[in-house]
Structure formats: C-alpha cells, structure tokens
Amino acid sequence: MNVLIVLAGFLAIGAAVGPATSKVVCYYNSKSYVREFEGCIYPAQARMLPLDLDPALSFCTHLVYGYAGIQPDTYKMVSLNENLDVDRSHANYRAITNFKTKYPGLKVLLSVGGDADTESPEKYNLLLESPQARTAFVNSGVLLAEQHGFDGIDLAWQFARIKPKKIRSTWGSIWHGIKKTFGTTPVDDKESEHREGFTALVREMKQALSVKPNMQLAISVLPNVNSSIYYDVPAIINLVDMVNLGAYDFQTPERNPKEADYATPLYTPQNRNPLLNADAVVTYWLQGGAPAQKLVLAIPTAARTWKLDSDSEIAGVPPLHADGPGEAGPYTKIEGILSYPEVCGKLINPNHQKGMLPHLRKVTDPSKRFEKGLTKDQDLTPHFGTYAFRLPDDSGEGGLWVTYEDPDTAGQRAAYVKAKNLGGVSIVDLSMDDFRGLCTGDKYPILRAAKYRL
Ligand SMILES: *[C@@H]1O[C@H](CO)[C@@H](O)[C@H](O)[C@H]1NC(C)=O
C-alpha cells in the first residue's frame, strides 16, 4: 500500500492517477544490453543496463524480462545467454528480480520465446505435440523462475504467423472477398493440434505454478499470430493472470517490403483488412469470454521504417510504394527499426540537436472517428498512428517513411484501454523508449504518457 501512496504522489504532478488496478506491464528485452554502437552523437547511450530501468519502475506494475528460450533436444526452458543472465559476472536475472526490494509491489516475470529464440524454431510446435516435452519444459521453467526470484512465467509462444498480403491488390475487393483474400496461413498444417497442445501446456504450467507461493502465469500473444487459430480463450482464460495482446507490427518492412503502411493501427484504416488492427484483436478475446480486466494491450516503442524511392507517391499518405527496410539507426543498428529517441532526433524541430539532417516531416493522424459509447473526451484520435517522412531528393539523400507511436498516440491507446475497461497496457519494450530523456529531457516519455491516461 505504501508503494501506491508514494506512486500516487509521484504521478500527481500534472496528471490524474488511474485506478490502482490498472496494469502497466513493462517489457525489458535483454538484447538491448549487448547493443553495439559506434560513431554516434551520444556514444554509450545505445546500451541499456538494468540500472537504466530504475526511472521506469515507479510507473510499472509488472516487469517482464525477455527472453528465455527452449533447448532443442531436451525441451527445457533455459536462458538464451547464460553469461548475461545467470553467470556471476552479470547475473541479470538477479539484478532484475532484486528491483523488488526497492519496488515491493512490482511483479517480475520471466518470458520465454518472444521471437528471440531463433535456433530450430520448429521446436515450439514439436513441444506442443509431445506430453513428455511439455513436462520437461514446465518443470525446468518453474525451477528456473523460482531459482532466480521471479514471480512467474510469461509464455510468448512463437506460433506461425499470418501470411503477409499485398495491401493494394485487395482494394475494391475487400468487401466481397474477405475469406478468399485473407484465408488462413498455410504455414502450419497442424493448427488444431497445436491449439490443443498449447491449451494443455497452459493447464500444466498453471498446475505446476499453483503449488508455489504467489507465482503468476501470463501469456503474450506475439504480433501477427492469429489468436483465433491458437488461443482457445474459454479453455485457457481462467488459468492465466493476464494476457498481453501484442497487437502491433501488423505491417512491417520485413513482411511488406514494397508497401509502407501504418504498423500499429488501433482501428481499421480505409480499405484495409478489418482484422489487422488492435481493436480486432481485443474484440476476438472479449468475444471469447475473456474478462476485460485480464487483457493488456501492447504499446510498441520501436518505429518501423521503409525506404522511399522515386516511385513512391509524393504525398506520403499510406499505403505507399516503398523500397524495403529503411537504414539502421545509429544506436539500435537494426534495418527497418528506429527507437523512439532515434525518431525524435530526426523530426523537424528548431529546438532539437543539429547533426541528424535531413529531417523528417511529421504527420499526425487526421482521422476523427467517434466510437459508439465513448464521450468526446475519450475519443481516440489518432486511430492509426503517427507517421513521418522525407522524399528522396536530388542530392542523393534517401527517402524514408516512418510509422511509430509517440507519447500522444501511446496516450490514445491507454485511453482506449480505459474506455474498454481492459486490465492495462504493456510497453514493448523499455529499451526502445527514450530511456535517457534525449527527446525532451523526460525519461521514458511513452511509458509516462500511457500511464497518465489510464
Ligand atoms: C485468423 O483465422 C481465422 C480462422 O480461424 C480466419 O477467419 C481469419 O481470417 C484469420 N485472420 C487473419 C488476419 O488472417
């Protein structure tokens, strides 16, 4: 209780405090710890250490440490980087769970999967098909979590993905051909077996955790996993403490290299597949009978970027022709991705640091759609997200198109969560938010903006 009072006092500056029950689930992807950097304006600022989490944790109710993996031969749940996670030199697992001393209300979960586990990816399906493999996984996972002081396990299962579709080829045909155009993915030909296997896994994991004191079980639905194929909501919802809906990255430069579009729309932009937006994912779970309070909606902090070329429409309005992933950012060094501070550093703003020219022009979502049952105050503009771009120019500077969440749109997603009475939001992940306060001086602006609107 003391924590809540302190937290309330801390947040009272400039914003209303949400109900104490709203969850703010903060993901920390440990890959950011080993991020490389060179020759950028802020050297050493690329790398995020457990210590850098501290300013975030007064806003977080849960900290999810990503990601553990599965050993292919034994199906045991294991650290993917023992040197970083468990060896004495770094011992990140302990460093993370030790934050509970300072933040006693914080729940720290160990997440498994999350697309970080790339070796023999078929093991995620094979494990679900074998009761013995599931047992090995459950027993080792509970032990791993318990040994390092975690409060539970999050299953971020690496299921097959929805097959990407061309956006434009569907224009005009969408209303009379949804089934035909967006049939289920052919990638997994044992869908129903895997659905049943996952339900069994959740049941077995719950059973193993429930004999331990205060151990939680969570599920993270990864982006572009079709919930209606793999998640039997009525069968699993009572077994889990929360479900994090990774309803983002519907369009990415990897999935759709030739078409740039909003990555994370809250609602359906015009002439798009009506299932590829956050509201559609939330609706599936609610219609399956999930109590709204168990659902947590993800807010992604990483921007998605595409190169524009001379064939790209000059208005910049999505969807538009693109030429593959945009170049890597100076800190994060991943093609097609920029962290929030990398985006804000590129925006046109006379107060910002020079040296990252040429700038991007930001376009705030102009749509104004009032949802039934919401007051004007709760209206959710922008619904699709913010984008920013520059066209290729004669000097040979490349064009770039960027779709991202900023503090405004993060606040809109939180307002949606509040309006729908959902359990809370998750920030995926903290290392892509502005954890050093480079944009405006405030650390973790996306996390803060979301928290203030809950
Ligand atoms: C998800 O699967 C269902 C069938 O279970 C299908 O009707 C739907 O179109 C799929 N969603 C997407 C976005 O492909």
The ligand as an SDF file (V2000), in Angstrom:
LIG
                    3D

 14 14  0  0  0  0  0  0  0  0999 V2000
   -7.4850  -15.9290  -38.4780 C   0  0  0  0  0  0  0  0  0  0  0  0
   -8.0700  -17.1920  -38.5610 O   0  0  0  0  0  0  0  0  0  0  0  0
   -9.4430  -17.2070  -38.8430 C   0  0  0  0  0  0  0  0  0  0  0  0
   -9.9140  -18.6330  -38.8580 C   0  0  0  0  0  0  0  0  0  0  0  0
   -9.7620  -19.2310  -37.6410 O   0  0  0  0  0  0  0  0  0  0  0  0
   -9.7230  -16.5420  -40.1690 C   0  0  0  0  0  0  0  0  0  0  0  0
  -11.1220  -16.4650  -40.3910 O   0  0  0  0  0  0  0  0  0  0  0  0
   -9.1240  -15.1430  -40.1890 C   0  0  0  0  0  0  0  0  0  0  0  0
   -9.2460  -14.5880  -41.4660 O   0  0  0  0  0  0  0  0  0  0  0  0
   -7.6710  -15.1940  -39.8010 C   0  0  0  0  0  0  0  0  0  0  0  0
   -7.1740  -13.8190  -39.6780 N   0  0  0  0  0  0  0  0  0  0  0  0
   -6.2830  -13.2810  -40.4840 C   0  0  0  0  0  0  0  0  0  0  0  0
   -5.9410  -11.8740  -40.2340 C   0  0  0  0  0  0  0  0  0  0  0  0
   -5.7560  -13.9090  -41.3870 O   0  0  0  0  0  0  0  0  0  0  0  0
  1  2  1  0
  1 10  1  0
  2  3  1  0
  3  4  1  0
  3  6  1  0
  4  5  1  0
  6  7  1  0
  6  8  1  0
  8  9  1  0
  8 10  1  0
 10 11  1  0
 11 12  1  0
 12 13  1  0
 12 14  2  0
M  END
$$$$
